[in-house]
Amino acid sequence: MKLKKLIYLLLLASFMSNSSTLVMLKDGQNNIDLNNNGITDIIFLASFDNNTSHPNRTATIFMKDNKKWSIIPTPDDNGFIWSDFSLSASMVKISDFELHQYKNHYYMVKGTKFIDNNNSGDLSDNTQIKFIRYKIANNEVDPGVSNLYWQPTGSYITIEKYLNVDDAFKFLDMALFK
């Protein structure tokens, strides 16, 4: 009996060490050390009400490094605010983001409905979802580039098709990122 318990605990510990943990963010200020430098960073979560059927959920990240605060730009030179996006006058969410902790690192994961040239379709239909994972990185070489930025660390496209990105996030598997 003790052997069974020991095996169960070892399997559980192994699973827990490799599993991803969704970091639940609350509206307003969230204090998290995103880059493990011992300094608490700020993720500010807020709504952007653009007078449509559903306001956007947004996040802006501020980090303190070398005694000064920096705002962290979003990937792809897309501004400074992470945002979800739903089709107008529809409940279909086509893009969203989540913060995850995996193997002692924080990652921002962006999920977007995926249609390519070989996969003709409509974003209001069930589609595959493309996930891209990012982590905070330092840039001390390239002039004109932020000192802190989101570096891509992998991506994958789901096999299954989903109507909403949020449904696909329920099955996110950090081990699939390549």
C-alpha positions, 0 to 999 in steps of 0.5 A, a space after each residue: 500500500 505504501 508503494 502505491 502511495 509513493 508511486 502516486 505521489 511521484 507521478 503527481 509531483 512529476 505532472 505538477 512540475 511540468 504543468 502550466 499554471 494559468 496566472 489569474 489576473 484581477 482588474 487593476 494592478 497585479 504585482 508579479 516578478 515576471 523576469 525573476 530579478 527579485 523586483 516586483 513588476 506591474 501588470 495593469 488589467 483594465 477594460 477598454 469600452 469602445 461603445 460596442 457590444 463587448 469591451 476589450 480586456 487589456 493588459 499593460 506591463 510595467 517593469 522596474 530594472 536598474 532603478 527605472 520603470 519601463 513600459 514593455 511593448 507588445 510583440 510585433 511592434 503593435 503598441 503597448 497594450 495586450 488586448 482581446 478581440 471579438 467580432 463586432 456584434 458577435 460573441 465570437 472571440 478571435 484573439 486573446 492572451 493569458 499569462 502562464 507560469 511554466 517551469 519557473 518562468 512566466 510566459 504570455 501566450 497569445 491565441 488567435 483564430 487561424 486561417 491560411 491560404 489552404 484553409 479557406 474559411 470565415 473567422 465566425 466559423 470553427 477554426 484552428 487556433 494558433 498559439 504563440 508563447 512569449 517571455 520577457 527578454 533583455 536587449 542591450 545591443 540593438 539601438 532603437 529597440 526597447 531594453 525589455 521586450 517579449 521574445 517569442 519562445 515557440 508556437 503551435 496550431 491546434 488540430 481541433 477547431 474552435 469557435 472561440 479562442 477562449 475554448 482553445 485556451 482550456 486545452 493549452 499544452 505548454 509542452 507543444 510549443 516548438 
